[in-house]
Amino acid sequence: MAFDPTGPVRTELDRSMNRAAQDVMHDQRWAFRMVCRGLTLPFWLPFRWRARRRRRLEFVQFVLHRRDRGILDASRIAAEWAKDRPGEFPFGEYDPALKKLEPRVRAILDRPL
C-alpha cells in the first residue's frame, strides 16, 4: 500500500495548520495596527474630539429648536432625529438606540431657558 499525501488525515492537518497560521497573522496585524494608532494618536485625536463636539452641539441645537417650536415629547424628537440620520439609526423609529437617546432628549428639555 502506497502513502497517499492527499488523504483525509493530511488534509485535516493542513487545515488546522492553516487556521493556526491565520490566527497568528491576525494577532500580528492587530498588534501592528495598535502600535500605529498609538504613534499617530496626537495627530488624529483632536480631529475626533472636534467632530464629537460638533455632533453634540448639533444634537442640542436640534432639540432646543424643537422645544422652541413647542414640541415637548422626547420620544417624538428622538424619532425625528433618527429619521434625519438613517446611517446612525438603520431601523428608524424601531432602532434600539432610541431608548438610550430619549433620556438625553428629556434632560435637555428639562433644562431651564
N, C-alpha and C positions, 0 to 999 in steps of 0.2 A: 504494500500500500504506500503510495507516494504522499509526500507532505503537500497539503493544499494551503498556500498562503492567503487565499481569499475565503477561507472557511468562516463559519459563523463566530468562532471564538476570536479569531484575529480581527474580524470586523468590529465586534463589540469592544475589544481592547482599544482599537483605533478610535472609536467614537468617544470612549471615556477619556483617552489621552487628549483628543481634540477639545473636549469640554474643559478639561483642566487647563489647557493652554489658553483657551478663550477667557477663562476666569482670571488667570494671571494677567493677561493682556488688558482686561477690563480694569483690574486693580491698578495696574501701572498707568493706564490712561487717566483714571480718576485722580491718582496722586499727582500726575503732571498738571492736570487742569487746576487742582487746588493750589499748587505752587505758583502757577502763572496768575491765578486770580489774586493770590496774596501779594505778588510782586507788583501787579498793576492796580491794586486797591486804591492808592492815593489818586489815581487818575479818573477812575470811573465812579467812585463813591460819591463825590459831590454832585455829579450829574444825576445819580439815582435819588439822592436826598432832595434835590431841587424838583425832580419830577414827582416824587411822592408829595411834597409840599404843595405843588401846583394842583395835583389831583384832590388833595384835601380841601384846599381853598375853593376849588371849583364845586365840590360837593356841598360845602357850607353855603356858598352863594346860591346854588340851585335850591336848597331847602329854604333859605331865607326869602328868596324870590317867591316861592310857593306860599310861604307864610304871609308875605305882604299881599298876595292876591286873595288871601282868605282860606286857603286850603290848609286845614289843620289835622288831617288824617294821616298818620305816619305810614300806614300800610299803602295808602294811595300814592304818596310821594315816593316811597321806595319802589313801587311798581313802575312809576313814570321814569325813575332813574334807571331801572333795569331795562325798560323798553328803549330808552335812548342809547343804551350800551349793550348791544347783542353779543359783542365779543367777550365781555366780562360775565354776562349772565346768559348762557346759551339756552336755558329753559324758560326765559322770560319771567312772567309772573309766578311760575311754578318752581323757580330756582330755589334750592335750599339756602343759598347765601342771603336771600332776602330776609330770612328770620334773624340773621345777625345784623342786618342793615337797619331794620325797624327801630331797635333801641337807640341807635345812634341818631336817627332822624328825630325820634321822640325827645332825646336830650337836647338837640339843637332847638326844637320847637319850644321846649320848656324854659329856655333862656329868656331873661327879660330883655326888652328892647333897649 
